[in-house]
C-alpha cells in the first residue's frame, strides 16, 4: 500500500459503488502514518485502544450468550418445526399446486426458515433432478418475495436466484 495513492479512478470507483469508501480512508491513513510521526503515534494508539475495547465488549457478550440462547432456542425450534411441516405439505403436492398454495396463503409459507429448507432441497436434487431443483429454488424465491419484511429477505432472494441459475446449468 506504500505506492498506492488516491486517484480520480479510485474516487470514481467509490462514487459508483464499485469499491467501498473505506479504501480511501485506508490510503489516507497510510499516507498520514508515513508522513507524520504524530499522526502515526496517535493512529497506532487508537488502534490498540480500540482492540482492547472490542475485546472487553466481546467478553461481555460471551457472558450474555447462554441467557440469550436459552430464550431463543425454543423460538428457533418452533420455527424449524413449522417450516419442516410446511415443506412436507408442499412436497406432497404437484409442482403447479405448490405455487398456487404459496400464492393463496395469507400467513403460512412465509418464513425465512422455509426458504432455507426449500433451497436445501433444491441443492440436494440439482444433480439428479435439475427440473425439480429449479422448481424448488423458484418456490423459495417466491416465498421470500411474498414476505419482504422477512429478516434478510433480499439475501434470501439472491440466494434462491443463484440456486435457480445453478439448476439451469
C-alpha positions in Angstrom: 0.0 0.0 0.0 3.1 2.3 0.1 2.8 3.1 -3.6 -0.9 3.5 -3.6 -2.3 7.0 -3.9 -5.7 8.5 -4.1 -6.6 8.9 -7.7 -9.7 10.1 -9.7 -10.2 6.5 -10.8 -10.4 5.3 -7.2 -12.7 8.2 -6.3 -15.0 7.4 -9.3 -15.0 3.7 -8.4 -16.1 4.6 -4.9 -18.8 7.0 -6.1 -20.1 4.3 -8.5 -20.2 1.8 -5.6 -17.6 -0.5 -7.1 -15.3 0.0 -4.1 -16.1 0.7 -0.5 -15.4 4.2 0.8 -13.1 2.6 3.4 -10.5 2.1 0.6 -10.0 5.9 0.5 -9.7 6.1 4.3 -7.1 3.3 4.4 -5.0 5.0 1.8 -5.3 8.4 3.6 -4.3 6.8 6.9 -1.3 5.1 5.3 -0.1 8.4 3.9 -0.6 10.2 7.3 1.3 7.4 9.0 4.2 7.5 6.6 4.5 11.4 6.5 3.9 12.4 10.1 5.2 10.8 13.4 2.5 12.4 15.4 -0.3 11.0 13.2 1.4 7.6 13.2 1.7 7.6 17.0 -2.0 8.6 17.5 -3.4 6.2 14.9 -1.3 3.4 16.4 -2.5 4.2 20.0 -6.1 4.5 18.8 -5.9 1.1 17.1 -4.6 -0.5 20.3 -7.3 1.1 22.5 -10.0 0.1 20.0 -8.8 -3.6 20.0 -8.8 -3.6 23.8 -12.3 -2.1 23.9 -13.6 -4.6 21.4 -12.0 -7.4 23.4 -13.7 -6.2 26.6 -17.1 -5.9 24.7 -16.8 -9.4 23.3 -16.1 -10.9 26.7 -19.3 -9.2 28.0 -21.2 -10.6 25.0 -19.9 -14.1 25.8 -21.3 -13.7 29.4 -24.7 -12.9 28.0 -24.8 -15.6 25.3 -26.1 -18.5 27.5 -29.1 -16.5 28.6 -29.9 -15.3 25.1 -29.6 -18.9 23.8 -31.9 -20.2 26.5 -34.5 -17.7 25.5 -34.1 -18.1 21.7 -33.7 -21.9 21.3 -37.4 -22.7 21.8 -38.4 -20.0 19.3 -35.9 -21.3 16.7 -37.0 -24.9 17.3 -40.7 -23.9 16.8 -39.8 -22.0 13.6 -37.9 -25.0 12.3 -40.8 -27.4 13.1 -43.3 -25.2 11.4 -41.1 -24.8 8.3 -40.4 -28.5 8.1 -44.2 -29.2 8.3 -44.8 -26.6 5.6 -42.1 -28.1 3.4 -43.6 -31.6 3.9 -47.0 -30.2 2.8 -45.6 -28.5 -0.3 -43.5 -31.5 -1.3 -46.6 -33.7 -1.2 -48.3 -31.5 -3.9 -47.6 -31.4 -7.6 -45.4 -28.5 -8.6 -48.1 -26.3 -10.1 -50.2 -26.7 -6.9 -47.2 -25.8 -4.7 -47.0 -22.4 -6.4 -50.8 -21.8 -6.1 -50.7 -22.9 -2.4 -47.9 -20.4 -1.6 -49.6 -17.6 -3.6 -53.0 -18.1 -1.8 -51.6 -18.4 1.7 -52.0 -15.3 3.9 -49.8 -16.2 6.8 -48.5 -19.7 6.1 -45.5 -20.4 3.9 -43.8 -17.1 4.8 -40.8 -17.9 6.9 -37.1 -17.5 6.2 -36.6 -21.0 7.6 -38.9 -22.4 4.9 -36.9 -20.5 2.2 -33.7 -22.1 3.5 -35.3 -25.6 3.6 -36.5 -25.2 0.1 -33.1 -24.1 -1.1 -31.5 -27.1 0.7 -34.0 -29.4 -1.1 -33.1 -27.8 -4.4 -29.4 -28.2 -3.7 -29.9 -32.0 -2.9 -31.8 -32.5 -6.2 -29.7 -30.4 -8.6 -27.6 -33.4 -9.8 -30.4 -36.0 -10.0 -33.4 -33.9 -11.0 -32.5 -30.4 -12.2 -36.1 -29.5 -13.2 -37.3 -30.2 -9.6 -34.3 -28.4 -8.2 -35.2 -25.4 -10.4 -38.8 -25.5 -9.3 -37.8 -25.7 -5.6 -35.4 -22.8 -5.9 -38.1 -20.8 -7.7 -40.6 -21.6 -4.9 -38.0 -20.5 -2.3 -37.7 -17.2 -4.2 -41.4 -16.8 -4.3 -41.8 -17.4 -0.6 -39.0 -14.8 0.1 -40.6 -12.2 -2.3 -44.0 -12.6 -0.8 -42.7 -11.6 2.6 -40.4 -8.5 2.1 -40.4 -7.9 5.9 -38.7 -11.3 6.5 -35.3 -10.8 8.0 -32.6 -10.8 5.3 -35.3 -11.2 2.6 -33.1 -9.7 -0.1 -30.2 -12.0 0.8 -32.6 -15.0 0.6 -34.0 -13.8 -2.8 -30.4 -13.5 -4.1 -29.5 -17.0 -2.8 -32.6 -18.6 -4.3 -31.9 -16.9 -7.6 -28.4 -18.3 -7.5 -29.8 -21.7 -7.0 -32.2 -21.2 -9.9 -29.2 -20.4 -12.1 -27.4 -23.4 -10.7 -30.2 -25.7 -11.7 -30.3 -24.2 -15.2 -26.6 -25.1 -15.7 
